[in-house]
């Protein structure tokens, strides 16, 4: 029994798009390679970055350690206990 590698590359992406002439909005689902061709074939459509679920937000910026500590205040206690295990290289944040 072998690994079916063809299924690893069959993922499709969803692209929210907007027609620059009519204002119509829709989502297209296709591979990255198909997306490049679709853009060439449909010059009146552009990627719609107004959808907050598909656009990176300012809330995504910041120091990951600070976010981890503020969202999980007991995390350093867990790391401290793990650091006491023999051979552990775990350090507190």
Buried (B, 14 or more C-beta within 10 A) or exposed (E): EEEEEEEEEEEEEEBBBBBEEEEEEEEBEBBEEBBEEBBEEEEEBEBBEEEEEEEEEEEEEEEEEEEEBEEEEEBBEEBEEEEEEEEEEEEEE
